[in-house]
Amino acid sequence: MAASPSPPQFPSAALAAKLAARLPQAPPEGGGHDDYHIDYGKDLRAPPALGGTPAAVLIPLVGRNEPVLLFTRRKEDLVRHAGQVSFPGGRIEPGDASPLAAALRETAEETGIAAEEVTLAGYLACYRTGTGFDIQPVVGVVNPGFTLRPDPAEVASVFEAPLSFFADPANRTRASREWNGHVRSFYTFTYEGHEIWGATAAIIVDLVTRLDGISL
């Protein structure tokens, strides 16, 4: 009996082109008010002071028939953000030529997905965290045939979730708490037991807002 054919994969180049039509093709410059999200107080606000620690994350959008976002869950014994769901990324190191280079390097280190498997689709607004990191989100389309090799020292698990789940406003909620004298207001999502909140959730909302109305 002949095996059933595998379902066709969504062409990653076509997906990247659709995204690129809606996303800035260069990182925002200058740190102006419209270039930043901040995770306490109002949703859009200039950071209280520029000059935070530069960081970058990759938003890995896997080009399957139904596009999915790829996330990492950090290990519970880490000093920073233990157990949290996040996109692969971290500090921009002196040897990184750009935020894109940093995001791709961190993605390879944390997940095993090589830079050659990622097609740049664009950038989102910078995000200032309450802990003082200036995060540059980079949107990249990942070819579906990758092999995961999570960093055992940092990553507890890697999972995927449909982009359509996050595009549905019914799946997001708002929460707030006081931290270091500021009231932080943030989005949260819960997908199959994974709680996604804070900077990661805000970056997702920025992405799906920009893509509103586009058919992927």
C-alpha positions as CSV (number, residue, x, y, z in Angstrom):
1,M,0.0,0.0,0.0
2,A,1.5,3.3,-1.0
3,A,2.2,5.8,1.7
4,S,0.1,8.9,1.8
5,P,1.9,11.9,0.4
6,S,3.1,14.4,2.9
7,P,1.1,17.7,3.0
8,P,2.9,20.4,1.0
9,Q,4.7,23.0,3.1
10,F,3.9,26.7,2.7
11,P,6.7,28.2,0.5
12,S,8.8,30.1,3.0
13,A,10.0,32.7,0.4
14,A,6.4,33.6,-0.4
15,L,5.5,33.9,3.2
16,A,8.5,36.2,3.8
17,A,7.5,38.4,0.9
18,K,3.9,38.8,2.3
19,L,5.3,39.8,5.7
20,A,7.8,42.1,4.2
21,A,5.0,44.1,2.5
22,R,3.7,45.0,6.0
23,L,6.9,45.3,8.1
24,P,9.7,47.9,8.2
25,Q,12.8,46.6,6.4
26,A,15.3,48.3,8.7
27,P,15.5,48.7,12.4
28,P,14.1,51.9,13.8
29,E,16.7,54.6,14.4
30,G,17.0,57.2,17.1
31,G,14.8,55.8,19.7
32,G,12.0,58.2,19.0
33,H,8.7,58.0,20.9
34,D,7.1,56.0,18.1
35,D,9.9,53.5,18.0
36,Y,9.4,52.1,21.5
37,H,7.0,50.0,23.5
38,I,7.4,50.0,27.2
39,D,6.1,47.4,29.6
40,Y,4.7,49.6,32.3
41,G,2.1,52.3,32.2
42,K,0.6,53.1,28.9
43,D,1.1,50.7,26.0
44,L,3.0,53.2,23.8
45,R,5.3,55.6,25.6
46,A,8.8,56.9,25.2
47,P,11.2,55.1,27.5
48,P,12.1,57.1,30.6
49,A,15.7,57.3,29.5
50,L,17.5,56.0,26.5
51,G,20.6,53.9,26.7
52,G,19.3,50.6,28.0
53,T,21.2,47.3,27.4
54,P,20.9,46.5,23.6
55,A,19.3,43.2,22.9
56,A,17.6,41.4,20.0
57,V,15.1,38.6,19.6
58,L,14.1,36.6,16.6
59,I,10.4,36.1,16.0
60,P,10.6,32.7,14.2
61,L,7.6,32.2,12.0
62,V,7.7,28.7,10.6
63,G,6.5,28.5,7.0
64,R,4.1,25.6,7.4
65,N,0.7,25.3,5.7
66,E,-0.6,27.2,8.7
67,P,2.2,29.5,9.8
68,V,3.2,29.0,13.4
69,L,5.4,30.9,15.9
70,L,8.2,29.1,17.6
71,F,9.0,29.7,21.3
72,T,11.4,28.6,23.9
73,R,10.7,27.9,27.5
74,R,13.6,28.9,29.7
75,K,14.9,26.5,32.4
76,E,13.6,26.9,35.9
77,D,17.1,27.2,37.5
78,L,18.2,30.3,35.5
79,V,18.9,33.6,37.3
80,R,16.9,35.7,34.9
81,H,13.4,35.0,33.6
82,A,13.4,31.4,34.9
83,G,10.7,29.3,33.4
84,Q,9.4,32.0,31.2
85,V,8.3,31.5,27.6
86,S,10.2,33.7,25.2
87,F,11.5,34.1,21.7
88,P,15.2,33.1,21.1
89,G,17.4,36.1,21.7
90,G,19.6,38.0,24.1
91,R,22.2,40.8,24.5
92,I,23.8,42.3,21.4
93,E,27.4,41.4,21.9
94,P,30.4,43.6,20.7
95,G,31.1,41.0,17.9
96,D,27.5,41.2,16.5
97,A,27.4,43.3,13.3
98,S,23.7,44.2,13.8
99,P,20.6,43.3,15.7
100,L,19.8,40.8,13.0
101,A,23.2,39.1,13.5
102,A,22.6,39.0,17.3
103,A,19.1,37.5,16.9
104,L,20.4,34.8,14.4
105,R,23.4,34.0,16.7
106,E,21.2,33.6,19.7
107,T,18.7,31.5,17.8
108,A,21.4,29.1,16.6
109,E,22.8,28.8,20.2
110,E,19.4,28.3,21.9
111,T,17.6,26.2,19.4
112,G,20.1,24.8,16.8
113,I,18.3,26.6,13.9
114,A,21.1,27.9,11.7
115,A,21.0,31.4,10.2
116,E,20.9,29.8,6.7
117,E,17.4,28.4,7.6
118,V,16.0,31.9,8.3
119,T,14.7,34.4,5.8
120,L,14.5,38.0,7.1
121,A,10.9,39.4,6.8
122,G,11.4,42.7,8.7
123,Y,11.5,44.5,12.0
124,L,9.1,45.6,14.7
125,A,9.3,48.6,17.1
126,C,11.9,48.4,19.8
127,Y,10.7,47.3,23.3
128,R,12.1,48.7,26.6
129,T,11.7,46.2,29.4
130,G,11.2,47.1,33.0
131,T,14.6,45.6,33.7
132,G,16.3,48.0,31.3
133,F,16.8,46.0,28.1
134,D,16.2,47.7,24.7
135,I,14.9,44.7,22.6
136,Q,14.9,44.9,18.8
137,P,12.5,42.3,17.5
138,V,13.5,40.7,14.2
139,V,10.9,38.8,12.2
140,G,12.2,35.8,10.3
141,V,10.6,33.0,8.3
142,V,12.1,29.6,9.1
143,N,12.2,26.7,6.6
144,P,10.1,23.8,8.0
145,G,12.8,21.2,7.6
146,F,15.0,22.4,10.5
147,T,16.4,20.1,13.2
148,L,16.1,21.3,16.8
149,R,19.1,21.1,19.1
150,P,18.0,23.1,22.2
151,D,20.8,24.4,24.5
152,P,20.5,22.1,27.6
153,A,22.0,24.8,29.8
154,E,19.3,27.4,29.0
155,V,16.3,25.9,27.2
156,A,13.8,23.6,28.9
157,S,11.6,23.0,25.8
158,V,10.8,24.4,22.4
159,F,7.2,24.5,21.1
160,E,5.1,26.0,18.3
161,A,1.7,27.8,18.3
162,P,-0.4,28.9,15.4
163,L,-0.1,32.6,14.4
164,S,-3.9,32.6,14.0
165,F,-4.3,31.9,17.7
166,F,-2.5,35.1,18.6
167,A,-4.3,37.1,16.0
168,D,-7.7,36.4,17.6
169,P,-8.3,39.2,20.3
170,A,-10.4,36.7,22.3
171,N,-7.2,34.8,23.2
172,R,-5.4,37.7,24.8
173,T,-6.1,39.3,28.2
174,R,-4.7,42.2,30.1
175,A,-3.1,42.1,33.5
176,S,-1.1,44.5,35.7
177,R,1.1,44.4,38.8
178,E,3.3,46.8,40.6
179,W,7.1,46.4,40.2
180,N,9.9,48.7,41.3
181,G,7.4,51.5,42.0
182,H,5.7,51.3,38.6
183,V,2.4,49.7,37.7
184,R,3.1,47.3,34.8
185,S,0.3,46.7,32.4
186,F,0.8,43.8,30.0
187,Y,-0.8,41.3,27.7
188,T,-1.0,37.6,28.4
189,F,-1.8,34.6,26.3
190,T,-2.3,31.0,27.4
191,Y,-1.7,28.3,24.8
192,E,-1.9,24.6,25.8
193,G,-0.7,25.3,29.3
194,H,2.0,27.8,28.2
195,E,1.6,31.3,29.7
196,I,3.0,33.9,27.4
197,W,3.2,37.4,28.8
198,G,5.3,40.6,29.3
199,A,7.6,41.6,26.5
200,T,7.0,38.4,24.4
201,A,3.2,39.0,24.5
202,A,3.6,42.7,23.6
203,I,5.8,41.9,20.7
204,I,3.3,39.3,19.4
205,V,0.5,41.9,19.7
206,D,2.6,44.4,17.7
207,L,3.2,41.8,15.0
208,V,-0.4,40.6,14.6
209,T,-1.6,44.2,14.6
210,R,0.7,45.0,11.7
211,L,-0.5,41.9,9.9
212,D,-4.2,42.5,10.4
213,G,-6.2,41.8,7.3
214,I,-3.4,40.0,5.4
215,S,-4.0,36.4,4.3
216,L,-1.1,34.1,5.2
